[in-house]
């Protein structure tokens, strides 16, 4: 059976990034990209747990599944938890792109600096990190750095300004801190290039896209193998 993966994005800027990551990892995978900017807008206005937002997110996941995807991955950290809990048809799963990053971030214990540009991302990301830590019995401290001024640059299409603003904020935080975190988590997928802009920061800087795609491809293969059933005797 052909491996079929769908991504649910809340910005079109992610399409090229995730298309390239999948094709590099496994060119045989069929990839769909669903862009729903309204989902993040509604989550910011009403709250990610609002019933109307839950319904919209779950509906988007179901639409992607009905279009043929075996695995639907949400790349937005604000609504990732909602997407992951969406009811899906038999043989189809929903996932969030940042779970693999969270698992990696807490794997060795120690303090974690969570960097966001949206307040709506703080609670879902810190909850995910705590869940990952609890699963392995790790005691991690979480600190949040919210670079709110950067998001306007993103919305204006100034990607370079957006990324530079985040990199500058992280550098300032690390320079002025008496104690450094063990790892920096870039909570939003759009921040991923920042991980290559901090060569002298002195700690691991994790982003969700590459780690999440690696985990998604692994899971997709397992789902496809399971759906194929046991080999038949000739």
C-alpha positions as CSV (number, residue, x, y, z in Angstrom):
1,X,0.0,0.0,0.0
2,X,1.2,3.5,-0.9
3,X,2.3,5.5,2.2
4,X,0.1,8.6,2.5
5,X,0.9,11.4,4.9
6,X,-1.0,14.7,5.4
7,X,0.1,17.8,7.2
8,X,-2.3,20.3,8.7
9,X,-0.7,23.7,8.7
10,X,-1.9,27.1,9.9
11,X,0.4,29.0,7.6
12,X,1.4,28.4,3.9
13,X,5.0,29.1,4.8
14,X,5.3,25.5,6.1
15,X,4.4,23.7,2.9
16,X,7.8,23.9,1.2
17,X,9.7,23.1,4.4
18,X,7.7,19.9,5.2
19,X,7.5,18.8,1.6
20,X,11.3,18.9,1.4
21,X,11.8,17.1,4.7
22,X,9.5,14.2,3.7
23,X,11.0,13.8,0.3
24,X,14.5,13.7,1.8
25,X,13.4,11.1,4.4
26,X,11.3,8.9,2.1
27,X,10.5,9.9,-1.5
28,X,7.9,7.1,-1.8
29,X,5.6,8.9,0.6
30,X,2.6,10.7,-0.9
31,X,2.2,14.0,0.9
32,X,-0.8,16.3,1.2
33,X,-0.7,19.8,2.7
34,X,-3.8,21.3,4.2
35,X,-3.5,25.0,5.1
36,X,-6.1,26.4,7.5
37,X,-5.0,29.8,8.7
38,X,-8.4,30.2,10.3
39,X,-7.7,27.5,12.9
40,X,-4.9,29.5,14.6
41,X,-6.9,32.7,14.3
42,X,-9.9,31.1,16.1
43,X,-7.7,29.5,18.7
44,X,-6.1,32.9,19.5
45,X,-9.4,34.7,19.7
46,X,-11.5,32.1,21.5
47,X,-8.9,29.8,23.2
48,X,-7.7,26.5,22.0
49,X,-10.1,24.6,24.2
50,X,-13.2,26.4,23.0
51,X,-15.8,23.9,21.6
52,X,-16.0,25.8,18.3
53,X,-12.2,25.5,17.8
54,X,-12.2,21.8,18.8
55,X,-14.9,21.2,16.2
56,X,-13.0,23.0,13.5
57,X,-9.7,21.3,14.2
58,X,-11.3,17.8,14.4
59,X,-13.1,18.5,11.2
60,X,-9.9,19.4,9.4
61,X,-8.2,16.2,10.6
62,X,-11.2,14.1,9.4
63,X,-11.2,15.8,6.0
64,X,-7.5,15.0,5.6
65,X,-8.1,11.4,6.6
66,X,-11.0,11.0,4.2
67,X,-8.8,12.4,1.4
68,X,-6.7,9.3,1.8
69,X,-4.1,10.0,4.5
70,X,-3.0,7.2,6.8
71,X,-1.4,9.7,9.2
72,X,-2.4,13.3,9.7
73,X,0.2,15.5,11.4
74,X,-0.6,19.0,12.8
75,X,2.3,21.4,12.5
76,X,0.8,24.1,14.7
77,X,1.9,24.0,18.4
78,X,-1.2,25.9,19.6
79,X,-3.7,23.4,18.3
80,X,-1.5,20.3,18.2
81,X,-3.0,18.8,21.3
82,X,-6.5,19.1,19.8
83,X,-5.4,17.6,16.5
84,X,-3.7,14.7,18.3
85,X,-7.0,13.9,20.2
86,X,-9.2,14.1,17.1
87,X,-11.3,11.0,16.4
88,X,-10.2,9.3,13.2
89,X,-11.5,6.5,10.9
90,X,-10.1,3.0,11.6
91,X,-6.6,2.7,10.3
92,X,-5.9,6.4,10.5
93,X,-4.0,8.3,13.2
94,X,-3.6,12.0,14.0
95,X,-0.4,13.4,15.5
96,X,1.3,16.6,16.5
97,X,4.7,17.6,15.0
98,X,6.2,18.8,18.3
99,X,5.9,15.6,20.4
100,X,9.2,14.1,19.2
101,X,10.9,17.4,20.0
102,X,9.4,17.4,23.5
103,X,10.5,13.9,24.2
104,X,14.0,14.7,23.1
105,X,14.1,17.9,25.2
106,X,13.3,16.2,28.5
107,X,15.3,13.0,27.9
108,X,18.3,14.0,29.9
109,X,16.5,16.1,32.6
110,X,17.5,19.6,33.5
111,X,16.0,23.0,32.9
112,X,14.4,23.7,29.5
113,X,13.9,27.2,28.0
114,X,10.7,27.3,25.9
115,X,10.8,30.0,23.3
116,X,7.5,31.2,21.6
117,X,6.3,34.2,19.7
118,X,2.6,33.6,20.6
119,X,1.1,33.5,24.1
120,X,-1.4,30.9,22.8
121,X,1.5,28.5,22.3
122,X,2.8,28.7,25.9
123,X,0.2,26.5,27.6
124,X,0.0,23.7,25.0
125,X,3.8,23.5,24.7
126,X,4.6,23.5,28.4
127,X,1.9,20.9,29.0
128,X,3.4,18.7,26.3
129,X,6.9,19.0,27.8
130,X,5.6,18.2,31.3
131,X,3.7,15.2,29.9
132,X,6.9,13.9,28.2
133,X,8.8,14.4,31.4
134,X,6.2,12.6,33.5
135,X,6.2,9.7,31.2
136,X,9.9,9.0,31.8
137,X,9.9,10.2,35.4
138,X,12.1,13.2,34.6
139,X,12.1,16.3,36.8
140,X,12.6,19.3,34.5
141,X,12.2,22.9,35.1
142,X,10.5,25.0,32.4
143,X,11.2,28.6,31.7
144,X,9.3,30.5,29.0
145,X,10.6,33.2,26.8
146,X,7.8,34.8,24.8
147,X,9.1,37.1,22.0
148,X,5.7,38.7,21.3
149,X,7.0,41.5,19.1
150,X,8.4,39.0,16.6
151,X,5.0,37.6,15.6
152,X,4.0,40.9,13.9
153,X,7.0,40.5,11.7
154,X,5.9,37.0,10.7
155,X,2.5,38.2,9.9
156,X,3.9,41.0,7.7
157,X,6.0,38.4,5.8
158,X,9.3,39.6,7.2
159,X,10.7,36.2,7.8
160,X,14.3,37.4,8.2
161,X,13.2,40.0,10.8
162,X,11.1,37.4,12.6
163,X,13.9,35.0,12.9
164,X,16.5,37.6,13.8
165,X,14.3,38.9,16.5
166,X,13.9,35.5,18.1
167,X,17.6,34.7,17.8
168,X,18.5,38.1,19.4
169,X,16.1,37.5,22.3
170,X,17.5,34.0,23.0
171,X,21.1,35.4,22.8
172,X,20.2,38.1,25.3
173,X,18.6,35.7,27.7
174,X,21.5,33.3,27.6
175,X,24.1,36.2,28.0
176,X,22.3,37.7,31.0
177,X,21.5,34.5,32.9
178,X,23.4,33.2,35.9
179,X,22.3,29.7,35.1
180,X,21.8,28.4,31.6
181,X,19.1,25.9,30.6
182,X,20.2,22.5,29.4
183,X,18.2,22.8,26.2
184,X,16.3,25.5,24.2
185,X,13.0,24.5,22.7
186,X,11.8,26.5,19.7
187,X,8.1,25.9,20.3
188,X,6.8,26.9,16.9
189,X,7.7,25.2,13.6
190,X,8.3,28.6,11.9
191,X,11.2,29.2,14.3
192,X,13.2,26.2,13.1
193,X,15.9,28.2,11.2
194,X,16.8,29.9,14.4
195,X,18.5,26.7,15.5
196,X,21.3,27.4,12.9
197,X,21.6,31.1,14.0
198,X,22.9,30.5,17.5
199,X,26.4,28.9,17.1
200,X,27.8,30.3,20.4
201,X,24.8,29.7,22.6
202,X,26.4,26.7,24.3
203,X,23.3,24.5,24.7
204,X,21.2,22.3,22.4
205,X,18.6,24.1,20.4
206,X,15.7,21.9,19.3
207,X,13.1,22.6,16.6
208,X,10.1,20.5,15.7
209,X,10.1,20.0,11.9
210,X,12.9,17.6,11.3
211,X,12.4,15.6,14.5
212,X,8.7,15.5,13.9
213,X,8.9,14.3,10.3
214,X,11.4,11.6,11.3
215,X,8.9,10.3,13.9
216,X,6.0,10.6,11.4
217,X,7.7,8.6,8.7
218,X,8.5,5.9,11.3
219,X,5.0,5.8,12.5
220,X,3.6,5.8,9.0
221,X,5.6,2.8,8.0
222,X,4.3,0.9,11.1
223,X,0.7,1.8,10.2
224,X,1.1,0.7,6.6
225,X,2.8,-2.5,7.6
226,X,-0.1,-3.2,10.1
227,X,-2.8,-2.5,7.5
228,X,-1.1,-4.8,5.0
229,X,-1.7,-7.8,7.4
230,X,0.4,-11.0,7.6
231,X,2.0,-12.4,4.5
232,X,-0.1,-14.9,2.6
233,X,1.0,-18.4,1.9
234,X,1.5,-19.0,-1.8
